[in-house]
Amino acid sequence: MRLAWLIALLGLSAVAGGAAFIRSGLYDISATDQHLPPVYWAIEMAMKYSVERRGRRVQVPPLGAPEQVARGLALYRVHCAQCHGAPGVAPEPFALGMTPLPAPMVQTGREWPAEQIFWVVKHGIKMTGMPAWEFRLSEADLWAVVAAVQRLPSYSPEEYRRLTSGRVERADTPAESYQPDVDRGKAALRQYACVGCHEIPGITGPAARVGPPLAGIASRQTLGGVLPNSPENMTLWIRTPQKVAPLTAMPGLGVTERDARDIAAYLATLK
Amino acid sequence: MILAACSLALAGCSPQLPSALGGDPENGRLLLRQFGCGSCHEIPEVAAARGKVGPPLAGIARRVYLGGVLPNTPENMAAFIRAPHRADPRTAMPDLGVTEAHARDMVAYLYTLE
């Protein structure tokens, strides 16, 4: 009994100590202050095991067809090389200032299995600069990037330059007669950074005051001050706000038809 | 010395900051009721203001844009209240014939909604 009290007391003082440490501002959040080695090790291990566990559920399709690698390399040059570099190509200056440093893919491509690379590219990594690409690249393109990353270490700088001289067009998800997915819409609201400007119930984010809060948006009658609220108009507004209201500060974010319909479905639940 | 005096004066005054545009916030609150703003907007402390046509005005003092188009300053807010279509020709917000003096009081109240 006494032991239980002691443990409770210790736990409580740990929480209080943690809160005091946070409130004091002593923790150095700057990107120039490097992690202590044990902290770095702990974070690295947490990331590694988290990816390993989730990667086990990924089904790897056949990889490495020449067209797939070519497509992946073109995507890699446009979306990845800025942070991760490439054979003979340094990351951009902003990426050199990041903490944690983006990993060089010429090494990752040798050491990581395909399912883990895929999982990280698709879902991103919290509290790092690694974004989730799920809502920006199709499933086929995600795998093309994985195929390219696996090949990357085998190219000389000269080969990489030659292979990535082409241009890349964005592959858009086709709008089939599609049943909107509320949960996917909720994820998409974060992934298109909507929560950076709007407060949205159910989505954790900063105290955003750029646009109006979206609580109750389902029962609001006007969108962007100009458009009657309906599921079709919501999709239209999300995809092309500046076509609907040329003066609006709300930017178009390249939301696909499918993603916009999912987002509208989630917003329709906010009565 | 002067600095110290100023900061003392400021500290003394802080509960009674000058209102936005020098308007009368209490009168502004009543005017928002009188002009029927509440039939389109939810507005804290304004009677029967539960409209859902436009966005809620709780926290409007700290919102970045007005009507989605104008940077939020007291001057712009008064201009938007008086002539919304001048800011955005497509806006659904109507011109209610608010005078400059009335707009100033409304802004004074709305700027208390942090």
Interface residues (C-beta under 8 A of the other chain):
Chain A: C197 R209 V210 G211 P212 P213 A215 G216 S219 R220 Q221 T222 G224 G225 V226 A245 P246 L247 T248 A249 M250
Chain B: K52 V53 G54 P55 P56 G59 R62 R63 V64 Y65 G67 G68 V69 A87 D88 P89 R90 T91 A92 M93
